[in-house]
Amino acid sequence: MTYCLISITPLFVSNLTVEDGAQRKLQLYRAAITGQWEIAAKIHEDDPKVINDRITESGDTALHVAAAAGHTQFVSRLIPIMTPDAVRIKNYAGKDKKDPGNTAFCHAAITGNVEMADIMVQAVEGLDLVTIRGKENNLPLYLAALFGHKKMVDYLYEKTVDGMNDQDRIGLLVTLVDNDMYDIAIKMVEDHPELAIAEDTNGKTAFHALARKNSDHQIAWNDGIDLCYGKEVQEKYTRHQGHLKLVQLLCQDLLQYNDSNISEVNRNEDSQISKVTKSSKHLIFKAAEQGNVDFLTALIGSYPDLLFELDENKRSIFHIAVLHRQEHVFALIKTIGSIKYFLATHKDENNNNMLHLAGRLPPQSRLDVVTGAALQLQRELLWFEEVKKVVQPKYIEDKNKDGKTPLAVFLEEHEKLIDDGKTWMKDMANKCMIVATYIAGVAFAAALSVPSGTDGGVPVLLKQTSFQVFTVADGLSLIFSIFALLNFVSFLTSRRQLEDRHSLPRRLVLGLGTLFISIAALMFAVVAAFFIVFEHGKLGLFVPIARLAPIPVFLFIFQQHRFIGDVFRSTYVSTSMFQPDKHFLLSAYMKKKSLPNSWGTNL
């Protein structure tokens, strides 16, 4: 369901006359939308009744306008002089003015202004404001959840919970899941287990909403060593834990419903429990596409037969995971033992086996998990090789309906990515070579210009600590810059064949690492040289320079830390991305029951 905050139109401007009443309403509208209480107070002195009147063509009162505009102080002064009935007035939902719209309190819920909502609740006796329904018969609590205002949801939930019906609950639950508000969602399911099988007005259950969610596992690849966003990472972790708990709770409730109502399921295929169980077959493919590992492990752990389900294209959840490059889902295949070889035998309607799907180009969003075409291609090669370990040996040379082998599909689909990878590597090498050459030139020139000169060929300051630091740092800068230069030259002389894509990222890490060391060493040499120059009576000039010298180094780290992290992980960590973590398919089921009898026929 989509819901838009109504646009507030000015007073009947088209019908405006010189009458004082219309003028006052227009002035009151302007005061309310801009939060100018002094003007509103003067209007109230002249005409106390206008404060309670509708002042726009859509039926809004001044309270509607001020609440939608977020003027808390204006609202706090306006409510005491309004009648209780005027506070409860609903505007019009349409131009025909037939359908009721929202109360001003609904506007406060939509804006998420908890302070304003509390002022309105305190001003009106009882809690009827929070239960007066707005446009499309929606409660303010639902509107707050729809617009993602968690604090407002927390404020309204306990005040509204007793006034909700079954349809309100499931509609709210689905909306809470859509907006990642798992704490209230968990509380609702704990209090009302029947929500596990409930459907909203669109025929969707909480399972549908959960299946659509992206897994926070893929966040780990993007965040990496990004410690600058610790709060954001913590929020993602909290959200992930809430998502996991809600999935487990719903599956537990659904399993209990099936166990206690098994006769109903067998007798009536159209029962609500049967509908939810059958819909799960379609949801697992959506969850696999989104990389929702928690949902899959919880649902398949409760209903192991779902592991063998195929979609309309005859693909299993692992085929879907390969097609959409969801490594955490595909890693689960390693937790089901020899069953993985059976599942990998399936071919789709075009005779594509799982390796053919690995040869397909994934969605751009999955390619962009790492930076740069070369690293993206390297990641694609890892996928191809990993899937090759699962399929039968004959499938490696197997042909689809178009007569193409998996490798032919890979080369055809990735042709542009291969070319982009070559260009990306060449540009990266050229740019880094320029920097390395410049640093090498500066370091070499500094080595020939000995501070304070020489005496008989021996540096005058040879025994001075600062001179020794300068010499070592300058030498390291020269050596590592030349090393980086030669490393990047090797990029340009590489054969750039497909198999080189494994070594090029490693050389990129080596080149960037040595380039960084040369920059840092050069900064040390500069600081040491300034100390030599200013050590006799002018150290006041040296101190600020010494403090500023590390800035370029830290700036380099700050600006490139995401890219460096991507390069490092692509080179040294990516091989472990297909290893299952704490998730094991069927583990929860195996602890409670034996394998279902239907597995014999499936295998």
PLY file of the C-alpha trace (Angstrom):
ply
format ascii 1.0
element vertex 603
property float x
property float y
property float z
element edge 602
property int vertex1
property int vertex2
end_header
0.00 0.00 0.00
1.27 3.46 -0.86
0.37 6.45 1.22
1.19 10.07 0.57
1.08 12.97 2.98
-1.64 15.23 1.64
-0.58 18.54 0.22
-2.02 21.47 2.09
-3.56 24.00 -0.24
-4.11 27.61 0.77
-7.42 29.05 1.82
-10.07 29.33 -0.82
-7.84 31.71 -2.75
-9.79 31.28 -5.95
-12.91 32.43 -4.13
-11.19 35.11 -2.07
-13.19 38.26 -1.53
-12.66 41.37 0.52
-14.70 39.88 3.35
-12.94 39.90 6.70
-13.65 36.18 7.33
-11.86 34.98 4.22
-8.99 37.38 4.86
-8.55 36.09 8.39
-8.49 32.46 7.23
-5.84 33.27 4.66
-3.77 35.12 7.26
-4.23 32.26 9.73
-3.10 29.74 7.10
0.08 31.74 6.44
0.75 32.08 10.16
0.25 28.34 10.76
2.45 27.18 7.90
5.26 29.57 8.91
4.85 29.12 12.67
4.18 32.81 13.44
2.14 32.57 16.61
1.89 36.33 17.16
-0.18 36.72 14.01
-2.39 33.76 14.93
-2.94 35.18 18.43
-4.03 38.52 16.97
-6.47 36.75 14.63
-7.88 34.84 17.60
-8.45 38.09 19.48
-10.40 39.50 16.54
-12.36 36.32 15.76
-12.06 33.43 18.29
-14.21 31.10 16.19
-11.86 31.03 13.17
-9.31 28.99 15.16
-11.69 26.01 15.04
-12.77 26.45 11.40
-11.56 24.73 8.27
-9.28 27.17 6.45
-8.25 25.29 3.28
-10.08 23.77 0.36
-9.02 20.31 1.55
-10.73 20.90 4.89
-7.70 21.54 7.07
-7.81 23.52 10.28
-4.93 25.67 11.46
-3.90 22.72 13.62
-3.64 20.47 10.56
-1.42 23.01 8.82
0.87 23.63 11.79
1.18 19.91 12.58
2.09 19.06 8.99
4.63 21.90 8.94
6.19 20.63 12.20
5.74 23.78 14.30
5.63 22.30 17.79
5.53 25.58 19.72
2.74 26.89 17.53
0.73 23.71 18.17
1.35 23.87 21.93
-0.16 27.38 22.05
-2.96 26.67 19.57
-4.49 23.54 21.16
-5.52 25.15 24.50
-7.75 27.65 22.73
-9.36 25.07 20.44
-12.41 22.99 21.27
-11.88 19.21 21.71
-14.10 18.54 18.71
-12.04 20.87 16.52
-8.85 19.00 17.51
-10.49 15.77 16.33
-11.65 17.19 12.96
-10.67 15.21 9.87
-9.81 16.93 6.61
-11.06 15.71 3.23
-9.43 12.76 1.45
-10.41 13.89 -2.04
-11.47 16.92 -4.02
-15.09 15.83 -3.88
-14.96 16.26 -0.07
-16.93 13.06 0.46
-14.33 10.76 2.00
-12.85 11.60 5.42
-9.12 12.20 5.58
-6.68 12.66 8.45
-6.83 14.33 11.82
-4.11 16.78 12.81
-2.77 14.05 15.09
-2.32 11.84 12.01
-0.19 14.62 10.53
1.95 14.64 13.66
2.38 10.86 13.36
3.36 11.18 9.70
5.99 13.80 10.49
7.34 11.73 13.40
7.22 14.63 15.85
6.86 12.83 19.18
6.93 16.03 21.25
4.05 17.47 19.26
2.07 14.24 19.47
2.51 14.16 23.24
1.30 17.75 23.55
-1.83 16.87 21.60
-2.50 13.72 23.64
-2.07 15.57 26.92
-4.38 18.37 25.80
-7.30 16.05 25.00
-8.75 13.88 27.72
-8.49 10.16 27.10
-6.52 8.41 24.38
-9.08 8.64 21.62
-6.77 10.81 19.48
-4.40 7.88 18.94
-7.24 5.59 17.89
-9.10 7.97 15.56
-8.48 6.57 12.10
-7.31 8.71 9.25
-7.26 8.39 5.49
-8.03 4.89 4.16
-9.09 3.94 7.70
-5.46 3.83 8.91
-4.45 4.33 12.51
-1.84 7.00 13.38
0.43 4.17 14.57
0.33 2.59 11.13
1.08 5.96 9.48
4.10 6.46 11.73
5.40 2.99 10.83
4.70 3.56 7.14
6.90 6.63 7.12
9.63 4.92 9.15
9.42 6.96 12.38
10.58 4.47 14.97
10.40 6.83 17.97
6.83 7.70 17.10
5.97 4.00 16.75
7.49 3.30 20.17
5.46 6.17 21.64
2.14 5.14 20.08
2.27 1.35 20.29
1.31 0.85 23.93
-1.35 3.56 23.62
-2.87 1.91 20.53
-2.44 -1.82 21.06
-5.81 -2.35 22.70
-7.65 -0.55 19.92
-6.33 -2.67 17.03
-8.18 -5.44 15.24
-6.64 -8.44 13.48
-6.28 -6.63 10.16
-4.60 -3.67 11.88
-2.08 -6.01 13.47
-0.98 -7.84 10.35
-0.88 -4.61 8.34
1.28 -3.02 11.01
3.51 -6.08 11.28
4.24 -6.15 7.54
4.96 -2.42 7.56
7.27 -2.74 10.56
9.26 -5.45 8.78
9.44 -3.36 5.62
10.97 -0.52 7.64
13.30 -2.66 9.81
11.50 -1.99 13.12
12.00 -5.46 14.50
11.68 -4.81 18.23
8.00 -3.88 18.05
7.40 -6.58 15.42
8.86 -9.23 17.73
6.68 -8.04 20.59
3.59 -8.26 18.38
4.35 -11.83 17.30
5.07 -12.88 20.88
1.72 -11.46 21.99
-0.20 -12.74 18.94
1.26 -15.99 17.52
-1.61 -16.16 15.02
0.16 -13.41 13.05
2.39 -16.15 11.61
-0.43 -17.19 9.29
-2.28 -13.85 8.91
-2.55 -12.00 5.60
-2.91 -8.28 4.99
-5.32 -6.68 2.50
-2.90 -7.47 -0.34
-2.72 -11.15 0.59
0.82 -10.82 1.95
2.09 -12.36 5.17
4.98 -11.41 7.40
6.99 -14.10 5.61
6.58 -12.21 2.33
7.95 -9.04 3.91
10.89 -10.89 5.48
11.77 -12.69 2.24
12.10 -9.36 0.44
14.69 -8.06 2.87
18.32 -7.87 1.85
20.67 -9.79 4.08
23.02 -7.75 6.22
25.69 -10.36 5.49
26.61 -8.53 2.32
27.22 -5.41 4.41
30.36 -7.04 5.75
32.00 -6.92 2.32
31.24 -3.24 1.84
32.08 -2.10 5.35
35.29 -4.06 5.78
37.75 -2.04 7.83
35.60 1.06 7.64
35.81 2.06 11.29
34.69 5.60 10.55
31.09 4.45 10.49
31.02 2.47 13.73
27.54 3.66 14.66
26.17 2.66 11.28
27.76 -0.77 11.51
26.33 -1.24 15.01
22.86 -0.31 13.75
23.16 -2.85 10.96
24.23 -5.51 13.43
21.27 -4.72 15.71
18.93 -4.82 12.74
20.34 -8.15 11.66
19.82 -9.63 15.11
16.23 -8.42 15.17
15.59 -9.83 11.72
17.02 -13.19 12.75
14.95 -13.39 15.93
11.72 -12.46 14.13
12.26 -15.09 11.43
12.93 -17.78 14.00
9.90 -16.75 16.04
7.54 -16.81 13.04
8.84 -20.18 11.87
8.41 -21.58 15.37
4.82 -20.30 15.52
4.03 -21.63 12.05
5.48 -25.02 12.92
3.36 -25.17 16.08
0.27 -24.28 14.07
1.01 -27.07 11.62
1.62 -29.59 14.38
-1.57 -28.68 16.25
-3.73 -28.38 13.13
-2.32 -31.15 10.94
-5.76 -32.67 10.44
-7.02 -29.36 9.07
-4.09 -29.16 6.65
-4.72 -32.68 5.36
-8.47 -32.18 5.13
-8.58 -28.71 3.61
-5.93 -27.62 1.13
-7.48 -24.15 1.07
-6.98 -23.62 4.80
-5.03 -20.57 5.91
-2.19 -22.72 7.27
-1.91 -24.59 3.97
-1.81 -21.33 2.03
1.03 -19.95 4.12
3.01 -23.21 3.89
2.57 -23.38 0.12
3.49 -19.72 -0.35
6.78 -20.47 1.41
7.84 -22.41 -1.68
7.86 -19.20 -3.68
9.33 -17.09 -0.91
12.54 -19.11 -0.63
13.51 -18.12 -4.18
12.95 -14.45 -3.42
14.97 -14.83 -0.24
17.78 -16.55 -2.16
17.79 -13.72 -4.69
18.07 -11.16 -1.90
20.71 -13.14 0.00
18.47 -13.53 3.03
20.34 -16.36 4.75
18.52 -16.05 8.07
15.13 -16.49 6.42
16.26 -19.53 4.42
17.93 -21.33 7.30
14.97 -20.79 9.62
12.29 -21.74 7.08
14.09 -24.72 5.54
15.13 -25.84 9.02
11.42 -26.06 9.84
10.34 -27.45 6.44
13.24 -29.48 4.97
11.24 -30.45 1.86
11.57 -26.84 0.69
15.23 -27.54 -0.02
14.22 -29.58 -3.07
11.74 -27.07 -4.48
12.35 -25.68 -7.98
11.03 -22.41 -9.37
9.16 -22.02 -12.66
12.50 -22.20 -14.52
13.45 -25.46 -12.76
16.10 -23.80 -10.61
16.84 -24.52 -6.96
17.66 -21.87 -4.38
21.35 -22.50 -5.07
20.88 -21.89 -8.78
19.22 -18.59 -7.86
22.08 -17.77 -5.48
24.63 -18.36 -8.24
22.67 -16.31 -10.76
22.44 -13.35 -8.35
25.89 -13.88 -6.79
24.69 -14.34 -3.22
27.74 -16.04 -1.77
26.33 -16.51 1.73
23.37 -18.43 0.36
25.53 -20.52 -1.94
27.88 -21.29 0.95
25.00 -23.17 2.59
25.37 -25.86 -0.05
28.46 -27.02 1.81
26.39 -27.74 4.91
24.09 -30.37 3.36
26.67 -33.02 2.58
26.32 -35.13 -0.56
22.83 -33.75 -1.20
24.54 -30.81 -2.89
25.59 -33.01 -5.82
21.98 -34.00 -6.39
20.76 -30.39 -6.35
23.54 -29.33 -8.71
22.29 -31.75 -11.39
19.21 -29.64 -12.17
19.09 -27.80 -15.47
16.71 -25.02 -16.38
14.38 -24.90 -19.36
17.21 -23.72 -21.64
19.39 -26.66 -20.57
21.65 -24.37 -18.54
23.34 -26.11 -15.66
24.59 -24.33 -12.55
27.95 -23.54 -14.18
26.19 -21.87 -17.11
24.49 -19.59 -14.59
27.86 -18.81 -13.04
28.97 -17.73 -16.50
26.11 -15.25 -16.76
26.75 -11.61 -15.92
25.12 -10.80 -12.56
23.04 -7.69 -11.79
25.09 -4.50 -11.64
24.34 -4.10 -7.95
26.14 -7.37 -7.23
29.10 -6.41 -9.43
29.45 -3.14 -7.54
30.11 -4.99 -4.29
33.78 -4.36 -5.09
35.47 -1.38 -6.75
36.98 -1.49 -10.21
36.38 -3.67 -13.24
39.51 -5.77 -12.67
38.51 -6.71 -9.14
34.96 -7.38 -10.30
36.27 -9.75 -12.96
38.49 -11.47 -10.42
35.46 -11.99 -8.21
33.50 -13.41 -11.15
36.31 -15.88 -11.82
36.20 -16.99 -8.20
32.48 -17.68 -8.57
33.02 -19.69 -11.75
35.73 -21.81 -10.17
33.75 -22.37 -6.96
30.65 -23.59 -8.81
32.87 -25.83 -10.93
33.74 -27.75 -7.75
30.08 -28.61 -7.17
28.84 -29.68 -10.60
29.60 -32.99 -12.29
32.80 -33.00 -14.37
30.86 -33.54 -17.59
28.85 -30.38 -16.91
32.01 -28.29 -17.42
31.85 -28.97 -21.16
28.09 -29.42 -21.31
26.19 -27.30 -23.85
22.91 -25.48 -23.41
20.17 -25.06 -26.01
22.26 -22.42 -27.76
25.14 -24.87 -28.08
27.38 -22.95 -25.67
29.57 -24.37 -22.92
29.75 -22.60 -19.54
33.13 -21.08 -20.42
31.76 -19.80 -23.74
28.88 -18.19 -21.88
31.31 -16.62 -19.40
33.53 -15.14 -22.13
30.58 -13.83 -24.10
28.74 -12.28 -21.15
31.90 -10.84 -19.59
33.49 -9.50 -22.76
32.87 -5.86 -21.86
33.94 -6.43 -18.25
37.21 -7.97 -19.46
37.88 -4.96 -21.68
36.95 -2.58 -18.88
39.27 -4.51 -16.56
42.16 -4.03 -18.93
41.46 -0.31 -19.23
41.03 0.05 -15.47
44.33 -1.68 -14.74
46.15 0.38 -17.36
44.78 3.68 -16.05
45.55 2.70 -12.46
49.11 1.69 -13.39
49.75 4.90 -15.35
48.52 7.14 -12.54
50.49 5.31 -9.86
53.60 5.30 -12.07
53.45 9.09 -12.26
53.32 9.37 -8.48
56.06 6.77 -7.98
58.30 8.49 -10.54
57.83 11.87 -8.86
58.66 10.46 -5.42
61.71 8.63 -6.77
62.95 11.85 -8.40
62.53 13.87 -5.20
64.21 11.19 -3.09
67.12 10.87 -5.54
67.64 14.63 -5.65
67.57 14.80 -1.85
70.18 12.04 -1.65
72.57 14.07 -3.84
72.03 17.26 -1.81
73.58 16.41 1.55
72.45 18.89 4.25
75.32 21.11 5.56
77.70 19.78 2.89
80.68 17.48 3.23
84.24 17.63 4.63
86.68 15.68 2.52
83.81 13.68 1.03
82.36 12.84 4.46
79.04 14.44 5.47
79.55 17.01 8.21
76.50 15.78 10.16
77.22 12.09 9.74
77.03 11.33 13.47
73.94 13.44 14.11
70.74 11.43 14.78
68.53 13.68 12.66
70.89 13.25 9.68
70.85 9.49 10.07
67.04 9.51 10.16
67.05 11.67 7.03
69.40 9.32 5.21
67.52 6.13 6.10
64.09 7.63 5.34
65.23 9.09 2.04
66.84 5.80 1.05
63.69 3.83 1.89
61.55 6.29 -0.04
63.78 5.93 -3.11
63.91 2.13 -2.93
60.18 1.57 -2.39
59.17 4.14 -5.01
61.35 2.41 -7.60
59.92 -0.94 -6.50
56.39 0.44 -6.94
57.33 1.89 -10.33
58.66 -1.42 -11.61
55.63 -3.23 -10.21
53.22 -0.98 -12.10
55.30 -1.27 -15.27
54.68 -5.02 -15.11
50.94 -4.27 -15.45
51.54 -2.72 -18.84
53.73 -5.58 -20.04
51.38 -8.31 -18.78
49.82 -10.61 -21.36
46.49 -9.69 -19.75
45.05 -13.08 -20.49
42.13 -14.35 -18.42
44.31 -16.36 -16.08
46.37 -13.25 -15.22
43.44 -11.81 -13.34
44.46 -13.78 -10.25
47.97 -12.30 -10.06
47.16 -8.73 -11.09
45.21 -7.88 -7.91
48.09 -9.25 -5.84
50.53 -7.03 -7.71
48.14 -4.14 -7.23
48.25 -4.68 -3.45
52.04 -4.86 -3.60
52.28 -1.73 -5.73
49.94 0.34 -3.59
51.64 -0.88 -0.41
55.14 0.05 -1.57
53.88 3.38 -2.90
52.36 4.17 0.48
55.59 3.25 2.28
57.59 5.51 -0.06
55.23 8.44 0.65
55.48 7.89 4.41
59.28 7.57 4.26
59.54 10.77 2.22
57.54 12.62 4.89
59.97 11.35 7.55
62.88 12.55 5.44
61.31 16.00 5.05
60.74 16.31 8.81
64.32 15.22 9.54
65.68 17.74 7.01
63.72 20.58 8.62
65.02 19.56 12.05
68.57 19.74 10.73
67.97 23.23 9.33
66.11 24.70 12.31
67.68 22.88 15.27
69.92 25.83 16.17
67.63 28.29 17.93
64.59 28.05 15.62
62.80 24.93 16.80
59.61 27.00 17.07
59.37 26.81 13.29
60.06 23.09 13.24
57.29 21.98 15.62
54.28 23.05 13.51
55.91 21.62 10.39
56.53 18.30 12.14
52.89 18.19 13.21
51.59 18.92 9.73
53.90 16.45 7.97
51.82 13.31 8.72
48.67 14.89 7.25
49.33 13.75 3.65
49.86 10.19 4.87
46.63 10.13 6.88
44.80 11.89 4.06
45.91 9.16 1.66
44.65 6.48 4.05
41.34 8.26 4.66
40.57 8.82 0.97
41.64 5.40 -0.23
40.76 3.12 2.70
37.65 1.68 1.03
39.50 0.99 -2.20
42.51 -0.47 -0.40
40.16 -2.62 1.66
38.45 -3.89 -1.51
41.81 -4.71 -3.10
43.08 -6.50 0.00
39.92 -8.55 0.49
39.68 -9.40 -3.21
43.22 -10.70 -3.13
43.61 -12.41 0.22
40.15 -12.84 1.78
37.77 -13.47 -1.12
38.65 -17.17 -1.33
36.97 -17.66 2.05
33.73 -15.92 1.11
32.18 -19.26 0.15
32.82 -20.80 3.55
29.66 -21.19 5.65
29.67 -19.32 8.92
27.26 -20.08 11.76
24.40 -21.04 9.43
23.72 -24.71 8.76
20.70 -25.80 6.77
18.60 -28.43 8.49
20.60 -28.28 11.73
17.61 -27.09 13.76
15.41 -29.74 12.19
17.90 -32.55 12.70
18.04 -31.79 16.43
14.29 -32.32 16.76
13.26 -34.85 14.15
14.48 -37.40 11.71
14.56 -36.66 8.00
11.11 -36.64 6.39
10.04 -39.75 4.48
9.62 -37.72 1.31
13.37 -37.30 1.08
13.71 -40.83 -0.12
11.59 -40.08 -3.16
13.31 -36.74 -3.76
16.70 -38.37 -3.79
0 1
1 2
2 3
3 4
4 5
5 6
6 7
7 8
8 9
9 10
10 11
11 12
12 13
13 14
14 15
15 16
16 17
17 18
18 19
19 20
20 21
21 22
22 23
23 24
24 25
25 26
26 27
27 28
28 29
29 30
30 31
31 32
32 33
33 34
34 35
35 36
36 37
37 38
38 39
39 40
40 41
41 42
42 43
43 44
44 45
45 46
46 47
47 48
48 49
49 50
50 51
51 52
52 53
53 54
54 55
55 56
56 57
57 58
58 59
59 60
60 61
61 62
62 63
63 64
64 65
65 66
66 67
67 68
68 69
69 70
70 71
71 72
72 73
73 74
74 75
75 76
76 77
77 78
78 79
79 80
80 81
81 82
82 83
83 84
84 85
85 86
86 87
87 88
88 89
89 90
90 91
91 92
92 93
93 94
94 95
95 96
96 97
97 98
98 99
99 100
100 101
101 102
102 103
103 104
104 105
105 106
106 107
107 108
108 109
109 110
110 111
111 112
112 113
113 114
114 115
115 116
116 117
117 118
118 119
119 120
120 121
121 122
122 123
123 124
124 125
125 126
126 127
127 128
128 129
129 130
130 131
131 132
132 133
133 134
134 135
135 136
136 137
137 138
138 139
139 140
140 141
141 142
142 143
143 144
144 145
145 146
146 147
147 148
148 149
149 150
150 151
151 152
152 153
153 154
154 155
155 156
156 157
157 158
158 159
159 160
160 161
161 162
162 163
163 164
164 165
165 166
166 167
167 168
168 169
169 170
170 171
171 172
172 173
173 174
174 175
175 176
176 177
177 178
178 179
179 180
180 181
181 182
182 183
183 184
184 185
185 186
186 187
187 188
188 189
189 190
190 191
191 192
192 193
193 194
194 195
195 196
196 197
197 198
198 199
199 200
200 201
201 202
202 203
203 204
204 205
205 206
206 207
207 208
208 209
209 210
210 211
211 212
212 213
213 214
214 215
215 216
216 217
217 218
218 219
219 220
220 221
221 222
222 223
223 224
224 225
225 226
226 227
227 228
228 229
229 230
230 231
231 232
232 233
233 234
234 235
235 236
236 237
237 238
238 239
239 240
240 241
241 242
242 243
243 244
244 245
245 246
246 247
247 248
248 249
249 250
250 251
251 252
252 253
253 254
254 255
255 256
256 257
257 258
258 259
259 260
260 261
261 262
262 263
263 264
264 265
265 266
266 267
267 268
268 269
269 270
270 271
271 272
272 273
273 274
274 275
275 276
276 277
277 278
278 279
279 280
280 281
281 282
282 283
283 284
284 285
285 286
286 287
287 288
288 289
289 290
290 291
291 292
292 293
293 294
294 295
295 296
296 297
297 298
298 299
299 300
300 301
301 302
302 303
303 304
304 305
305 306
306 307
307 308
308 309
309 310
310 311
311 312
312 313
313 314
314 315
315 316
316 317
317 318
318 319
319 320
320 321
321 322
322 323
323 324
324 325
325 326
326 327
327 328
328 329
329 330
330 331
331 332
332 333
333 334
334 335
335 336
336 337
337 338
338 339
339 340
340 341
341 342
342 343
343 344
344 345
345 346
346 347
347 348
348 349
349 350
350 351
351 352
352 353
353 354
354 355
355 356
356 357
357 358
358 359
359 360
360 361
361 362
362 363
363 364
364 365
365 366
366 367
367 368
368 369
369 370
370 371
371 372
372 373
373 374
374 375
375 376
376 377
377 378
378 379
379 380
380 381
381 382
382 383
383 384
384 385
385 386
386 387
387 388
388 389
389 390
390 391
391 392
392 393
393 394
394 395
395 396
396 397
397 398
398 399
399 400
400 401
401 402
402 403
403 404
404 405
405 406
406 407
407 408
408 409
409 410
410 411
411 412
412 413
413 414
414 415
415 416
416 417
417 418
418 419
419 420
420 421
421 422
422 423
423 424
424 425
425 426
426 427
427 428
428 429
429 430
430 431
431 432
432 433
433 434
434 435
435 436
436 437
437 438
438 439
439 440
440 441
441 442
442 443
443 444
444 445
445 446
446 447
447 448
448 449
449 450
450 451
451 452
452 453
453 454
454 455
455 456
456 457
457 458
458 459
459 460
460 461
461 462
462 463
463 464
464 465
465 466
466 467
467 468
468 469
469 470
470 471
471 472
472 473
473 474
474 475
475 476
476 477
477 478
478 479
479 480
480 481
481 482
482 483
483 484
484 485
485 486
486 487
487 488
488 489
489 490
490 491
491 492
492 493
493 494
494 495
495 496
496 497
497 498
498 499
499 500
500 501
501 502
502 503
503 504
504 505
505 506
506 507
507 508
508 509
509 510
510 511
511 512
512 513
513 514
514 515
515 516
516 517
517 518
518 519
519 520
520 521
521 522
522 523
523 524
524 525
525 526
526 527
527 528
528 529
529 530
530 531
531 532
532 533
533 534
534 535
535 536
536 537
537 538
538 539
539 540
540 541
541 542
542 543
543 544
544 545
545 546
546 547
547 548
548 549
549 550
550 551
551 552
552 553
553 554
554 555
555 556
556 557
557 558
558 559
559 560
560 561
561 562
562 563
563 564
564 565
565 566
566 567
567 568
568 569
569 570
570 571
571 572
572 573
573 574
574 575
575 576
576 577
577 578
578 579
579 580
580 581
581 582
582 583
583 584
584 585
585 586
586 587
587 588
588 589
589 590
590 591
591 592
592 593
593 594
594 595
595 596
596 597
597 598
598 599
599 600
600 601
601 602
